């Protein structure tokens, strides 16, 4: 049952995010307010299903990641957090990216695939990676014209990079609290 919850959660996440592109008539028939509510509810349910399913699945080890990938993971996650911040819109470094949030999400999923060799991890992070790679293709087809915003300052990039590092430490603390060690040594974290 836990495997089913995990897979349904991933599929619901993908479906809710892609609804506007895959079923535009249905999505528009819901209207703005109701449509947003339906999508938000579907996303909330998908997260609950993914968390419950992932935590309840038995450990089926597919491969054992080498320890050095932990450092690669942490670097990719830091970059991912930076890309998912307002930095691409307000800074200069990632200003020319059309889908920085989806690129950041892709990096986050890849980073987690590198350090988690269980079947549940492959289903969860692989499924979310697939969504984050398909979504920009569908958006670009639906809306081919795009103009990047005016570039911001390097100072904003530095500010958001520092904020991303702080957020990553907080996320690492939460991971450690949940029993997942995101750093080489979790002795610092409770």
C-alpha positions as CSV (number, residue, x, y, z in Angstrom):
1,X,0.0,0.0,0.0
2,X,2.9,2.4,0.8
3,X,4.3,2.0,-2.7
4,X,0.9,2.9,-4.2
5,X,0.6,6.0,-2.0
6,X,4.0,7.1,-3.1
7,X,3.3,6.6,-6.8
8,X,-0.1,8.2,-6.7
9,X,1.4,11.1,-4.8
10,X,4.0,11.7,-7.5
11,X,1.4,11.3,-10.3
12,X,-1.0,13.7,-8.6
13,X,1.9,16.2,-8.2
14,X,2.7,16.0,-11.9
15,X,-0.9,16.0,-13.0
16,X,-1.8,19.1,-10.8
17,X,1.2,21.0,-12.1
18,X,0.6,20.0,-15.8
19,X,-3.2,20.3,-15.8
20,X,-3.1,23.8,-17.4
21,X,-0.9,22.4,-20.3
22,X,-2.4,19.0,-20.7
23,X,-6.1,19.8,-20.2
24,X,-6.4,23.6,-20.9
25,X,-10.1,23.5,-21.6
26,X,-10.9,21.6,-18.4
27,X,-8.6,23.9,-16.3
28,X,-10.1,27.1,-17.8
29,X,-13.7,25.7,-17.2
30,X,-12.9,25.7,-13.5
31,X,-12.2,29.5,-13.5
32,X,-9.4,31.3,-11.8
33,X,-10.4,31.1,-8.2
34,X,-11.8,27.5,-8.2
35,X,-9.0,26.3,-10.5
36,X,-6.3,27.6,-8.2
37,X,-8.1,26.0,-5.2
38,X,-8.4,22.6,-7.0
39,X,-4.7,22.7,-8.0
40,X,-3.6,23.8,-4.5
41,X,-5.7,21.0,-2.9
42,X,-4.3,18.4,-5.3
43,X,-0.8,19.6,-4.5
44,X,-1.3,19.4,-0.8
45,X,-2.8,15.9,-1.1
46,X,0.1,14.8,-3.3
47,X,2.7,16.0,-0.8
48,X,0.9,14.2,2.0
49,X,0.7,11.0,-0.1
50,X,4.4,11.2,-1.1
51,X,5.6,11.8,2.5
52,X,3.4,9.0,4.0
53,X,4.3,6.6,1.1
54,X,8.0,7.4,1.2
55,X,8.3,7.0,4.9
56,X,6.3,3.8,5.0
57,X,8.0,1.9,2.1
58,X,10.3,-0.9,3.1
59,X,14.0,-0.2,2.2
60,X,14.8,-1.8,-1.1
61,X,18.5,-0.8,-1.8
62,X,19.1,-0.6,-5.5
63,X,22.6,0.9,-5.2
64,X,24.9,2.3,-2.6
65,X,26.1,5.8,-3.3
66,X,29.7,6.6,-2.6
67,X,30.2,9.1,0.3
68,X,31.8,11.8,-1.9
69,X,28.4,12.3,-3.6
70,X,27.2,13.8,-0.4
71,X,29.3,16.9,-1.1
72,X,28.1,17.0,-4.7
73,X,24.5,16.8,-3.4
74,X,25.1,19.7,-1.0
75,X,26.5,21.9,-3.8
76,X,23.7,21.1,-6.1
77,X,21.1,21.7,-3.4
78,X,22.7,25.1,-2.6
79,X,22.5,26.0,-6.3
80,X,18.9,24.7,-6.5
81,X,17.8,26.8,-3.6
82,X,19.5,29.9,-5.2
83,X,17.7,29.3,-8.5
84,X,14.3,28.8,-6.7
85,X,14.8,32.1,-4.8
86,X,14.0,35.6,-6.3
87,X,17.6,35.9,-7.4
88,X,17.0,35.1,-11.1
89,X,14.5,37.9,-11.3
90,X,16.2,40.5,-9.1
91,X,19.9,39.6,-9.6
92,X,22.2,39.3,-12.5
93,X,23.7,35.8,-12.6
94,X,20.6,33.8,-13.6
95,X,18.7,36.6,-15.2
96,X,18.6,35.1,-18.7
97,X,17.0,31.8,-17.5
98,X,13.4,31.3,-18.6
99,X,12.6,28.7,-16.0
100,X,15.0,29.1,-13.1
101,X,12.6,27.5,-10.6
102,X,12.2,24.4,-12.6
103,X,15.9,24.2,-13.3
104,X,16.5,24.5,-9.5
105,X,13.9,21.8,-8.9
106,X,15.6,19.5,-11.4
107,X,19.0,20.1,-9.7
108,X,17.4,19.3,-6.3
109,X,15.9,16.1,-7.7
110,X,19.2,15.0,-9.3
111,X,21.1,15.8,-6.1
112,X,18.7,13.6,-4.1
113,X,19.0,10.8,-6.7
114,X,22.8,10.9,-6.3
115,X,22.8,10.2,-2.6
116,X,19.7,8.0,-2.2
117,X,20.0,4.5,-3.7
118,X,16.6,3.1,-2.5
119,X,13.8,2.2,-4.8
120,X,11.5,4.6,-3.0
121,X,14.0,7.4,-3.6
122,X,14.3,6.6,-7.3
123,X,10.5,6.6,-7.7
124,X,10.1,9.8,-5.7
125,X,13.0,11.9,-7.0
126,X,13.0,10.4,-10.4
127,X,9.3,11.1,-10.9
128,X,9.7,14.7,-9.7
129,X,12.7,15.1,-12.0
130,X,10.7,13.8,-14.9
131,X,8.0,16.4,-14.2
132,X,10.5,19.3,-13.8
133,X,12.0,18.4,-17.2
134,X,8.7,18.0,-19.1
135,X,7.1,21.2,-17.6
136,X,9.4,23.8,-19.3
137,X,9.0,22.0,-22.7
138,X,5.2,22.3,-22.4
139,X,5.3,25.9,-21.3
140,X,7.7,26.9,-24.1
141,X,5.4,25.3,-26.6
142,X,2.3,27.0,-25.2
143,X,4.1,30.4,-24.8
144,X,7.0,30.5,-27.2
145,X,7.7,34.2,-26.9
146,X,9.6,35.3,-23.8
147,X,11.6,38.3,-22.8
148,X,13.9,38.2,-19.8
149,X,13.4,40.8,-17.2
150,X,15.9,43.6,-16.8
151,X,19.0,42.3,-15.0
152,X,19.5,43.3,-11.4
153,X,22.6,43.7,-9.4
154,X,25.4,41.3,-8.3
155,X,24.7,42.6,-4.8
156,X,21.2,41.0,-5.0
157,X,22.8,37.8,-6.1
158,X,25.2,37.8,-3.1
159,X,22.3,38.6,-0.8
160,X,20.2,35.7,-2.1
161,X,23.2,33.3,-2.1
162,X,23.8,34.1,1.6
163,X,20.1,33.6,2.3
164,X,20.2,30.3,0.3
165,X,23.1,29.1,2.4
166,X,21.2,29.9,5.6
167,X,18.1,28.2,4.3
168,X,20.2,25.2,3.4
169,X,21.5,24.9,6.9
170,X,18.0,25.1,8.3
171,X,16.8,22.4,5.8
172,X,19.8,20.3,6.9
173,X,18.8,20.7,10.5
174,X,15.3,19.6,9.7
175,X,16.6,16.6,7.7
176,X,18.9,15.6,10.6
177,X,15.9,15.9,13.0
178,X,14.0,13.6,10.8
179,X,16.8,11.1,10.7
180,X,18.4,11.9,7.4
181,X,22.0,13.1,7.6
182,X,22.6,15.7,4.8
183,X,26.2,16.6,5.8
184,X,29.3,14.5,6.4
185,X,28.8,14.6,10.1
186,X,25.5,15.2,11.8
187,X,27.0,15.5,15.3
188,X,26.3,19.2,15.2
189,X,22.6,18.6,14.6
190,X,20.1,17.2,17.2
